[in-house]
């Protein structure tokens, strides 16, 4: 059965003087991925996982569009992944 899960992320971000957050890099155990561009920022809660009022960042990483989330309530970054099981 397919199931969506939260995947915790380590993100290098810059906190701007106007209060906005700009993610710059996604860091994994094996690699570092530069965020080339931020396409969109909005408050959005993916309905397939539990979360509290996260900010959705649509970003371009190595030419591929990705969605990452910052949850101010827990101060954590995450993505959503579909697991086939």
Backbone bond lengths (Angstrom), bond angles and torsions (degrees), N, CA, C in turn:
res aa  C-N    CA-C-N  psi(-1)  N-CA   C-N-CA  omega(-1)  CA-C   N-CA-C  phi
1 X - - - 1.450 - - 1.531 109.17 -
2 X 1.320 116.86 133.66 1.463 121.97 179.79 1.527 109.64 -77.47
3 X 1.328 114.77 140.77 1.456 120.24 -178.72 1.535 109.47 -145.85
4 X 1.321 116.31 136.25 1.460 121.29 175.94 1.528 108.82 -87.92
5 X 1.331 115.36 141.03 1.460 120.38 179.00 1.521 110.17 -137.33
6 X 1.320 114.40 151.52 1.468 121.02 172.43 1.518 108.18 -74.86
7 X 1.317 116.92 135.93 1.456 122.38 176.23 1.528 106.89 -118.30
8 X 1.342 117.83 111.77 1.464 119.53 179.68 1.530 110.67 -62.58
9 X 1.330 116.41 142.41 1.453 121.96 -179.88 1.522 110.62 -123.92
10 X 1.322 115.60 148.05 1.456 121.35 166.65 1.515 106.06 -100.02
11 X 1.320 115.93 120.23 1.460 121.48 -176.18 1.526 109.06 -125.82
12 X 1.317 115.39 132.60 1.460 121.72 172.82 1.523 105.43 -90.97
13 X 1.343 116.95 118.71 1.462 120.94 -176.26 1.517 110.50 -133.04
14 X 1.313 115.16 157.14 1.459 122.38 176.82 1.527 107.51 -110.09
15 X 1.318 115.73 128.72 1.456 121.42 176.09 1.533 107.15 -94.82
16 X 1.321 116.45 115.59 1.464 122.64 -174.34 1.536 110.29 -81.90
17 X 1.336 116.22 160.91 1.467 120.54 -178.79 1.530 112.50 -65.79
18 X 1.333 117.90 -21.77 1.470 120.49 178.08 1.528 112.54 -86.09
19 X 1.341 117.66 3.77 1.457 121.96 177.21 1.516 114.90 94.69
20 X 1.319 117.93 -6.91 1.461 119.98 178.92 1.527 110.22 -79.10
21 X 1.307 115.05 158.31 1.461 122.40 179.44 1.521 107.68 -117.17
22 X 1.328 116.73 129.76 1.466 122.04 179.62 1.530 109.12 -117.23
23 X 1.339 118.12 104.57 1.466 119.01 176.39 1.522 110.59 -68.22
24 X 1.333 116.84 137.03 1.463 122.19 -176.84 1.527 113.14 -114.16
25 X 1.339 117.08 -37.09 1.467 121.21 -176.67 1.521 110.19 -144.50
26 X 1.334 115.17 146.80 1.462 122.25 171.00 1.517 106.31 -108.84
27 X 1.322 116.08 125.76 1.463 121.26 -174.61 1.529 109.16 -112.47
28 X 1.333 115.36 125.13 1.463 120.90 176.24 1.525 108.63 -112.86
29 X 1.308 116.83 178.04 1.465 120.88 179.07 1.525 111.38 -63.32
30 X 1.340 116.87 -28.92 1.457 121.30 -174.01 1.524 115.65 -109.18
31 X 1.342 117.70 -14.63 1.464 118.63 -171.09 1.522 111.57 -158.57
32 X 1.311 115.21 167.91 1.460 123.42 173.68 1.522 107.24 -124.64
33 X 1.326 116.11 128.88 1.463 121.57 -178.91 1.523 109.03 -114.42
34 X 1.329 116.44 121.53 1.458 121.10 176.85 1.515 109.86 -75.54
35 X 1.313 115.87 137.29 1.459 121.47 173.12 1.522 106.36 -86.67
36 X 1.327 115.70 112.46 1.457 121.45 -175.65 1.525 112.32 -72.16
37 X 1.341 115.10 -37.21 1.466 118.54 -174.30 1.519 109.42 -160.90
38 X 1.319 115.58 146.75 1.468 121.68 171.68 1.521 106.64 -99.46
39 X 1.325 116.32 121.26 1.461 122.12 -177.21 1.526 111.14 -89.35
40 X 1.342 116.74 -40.28 1.465 120.76 -175.10 1.521 109.45 -155.25
41 X 1.326 115.36 147.60 1.461 122.51 174.64 1.521 106.68 -133.53
42 X 1.339 116.83 127.03 1.459 119.55 177.24 1.526 109.77 -157.68
43 X 1.301 115.83 158.42 1.462 120.63 172.75 1.522 106.94 -77.04
44 X 1.310 115.69 121.42 1.459 119.23 179.94 1.518 108.85 -157.78
45 X 1.307 116.03 132.59 1.461 121.70 178.97 1.527 108.92 -109.75
46 X 1.338 117.57 111.65 1.467 118.48 177.37 1.529 109.35 -62.71
47 X 1.292 116.91 128.05 1.467 121.65 -173.74 1.526 113.84 -74.56
48 X 1.312 116.90 -9.66 1.464 119.73 -175.10 1.533 113.10 -88.45
49 X 1.337 117.11 -7.99 1.470 121.40 177.16 1.526 108.94 -136.89
50 X 1.319 116.61 159.06 1.460 119.26 177.55 1.523 109.78 -83.24
51 X 1.336 115.28 137.53 1.463 121.28 178.45 1.526 108.06 -164.64
52 X 1.337 115.77 166.15 1.458 120.79 -178.63 1.528 109.05 -121.54
53 X 1.326 116.94 103.40 1.465 125.28 174.16 1.523 114.76 43.45
54 X 1.334 118.14 57.20 1.464 118.98 179.93 1.530 112.88 -77.57
55 X 1.312 114.43 165.36 1.458 122.34 172.90 1.526 106.44 -102.51
56 X 1.327 116.53 124.28 1.467 121.11 179.16 1.524 109.30 -92.36
57 X 1.315 115.59 126.82 1.461 122.21 174.75 1.525 107.80 -109.88
58 X 1.312 116.90 121.23 1.458 121.25 171.47 1.524 104.94 -95.10
59 X 1.335 115.53 117.64 1.465 120.96 -173.36 1.521 110.47 -127.13
60 X 1.317 115.18 160.54 1.461 121.63 174.29 1.529 107.30 -108.14
61 X 1.335 115.54 121.98 1.459 122.81 178.39 1.522 107.72 -124.29
62 X 1.318 116.66 114.85 1.467 122.24 -178.48 1.529 111.57 51.72
63 X 1.335 115.75 42.02 1.456 121.40 176.99 1.521 115.46 80.88
64 X 1.324 117.86 1.46 1.463 121.99 -177.66 1.525 109.69 -113.86
65 X 1.337 116.24 132.47 1.458 120.66 178.19 1.526 110.14 -75.93
66 X 1.323 115.83 130.26 1.470 122.64 178.95 1.519 108.94 -130.91
67 X 1.322 116.19 155.38 1.457 121.43 173.61 1.529 107.92 -115.65
68 X 1.332 114.67 125.44 1.455 120.52 174.98 1.525 107.21 -125.81
69 X 1.322 115.90 157.20 1.453 120.89 -173.63 1.521 110.25 -129.01
70 X 1.343 115.37 142.62 1.453 121.48 172.51 1.523 106.79 -117.87
71 X 1.326 115.89 124.63 1.454 121.88 -178.99 1.532 108.04 -105.29
72 X 1.347 118.27 100.19 1.464 120.57 -178.13 1.531 113.19 -58.84
73 X 1.328 116.70 -32.18 1.467 121.69 -179.53 1.537 111.62 -56.66
74 X 1.323 116.31 -43.67 1.472 121.11 -178.71 1.526 112.23 -105.15
75 X 1.348 116.44 -6.02 1.469 122.14 -178.21 1.530 111.30 60.93
76 X 1.348 116.08 38.13 1.462 121.14 -176.60 1.522 111.57 -124.98
77 X 1.340 114.21 148.59 1.463 123.01 173.14 1.524 108.32 -100.31
78 X 1.343 116.40 145.98 1.457 119.82 176.25 1.523 110.34 -156.01
79 X 1.321 115.01 164.37 1.462 122.01 169.63 1.518 106.69 -125.20
80 X 1.307 116.32 174.82 1.466 121.47 178.82 1.513 107.47 -120.40
81 X 1.333 115.34 130.46 1.462 119.94 -177.83 1.527 109.40 -129.54
82 X 1.324 115.33 141.97 1.459 121.93 176.02 1.520 108.75 -90.05
83 X 1.323 115.91 123.03 1.463 121.95 176.96 1.510 108.70 -106.97
84 X 1.324 115.38 127.69 1.467 121.30 175.80 1.521 107.72 -89.95
85 X 1.293 116.79 130.46 1.457 116.74 -177.28 1.460 115.47 -144.32
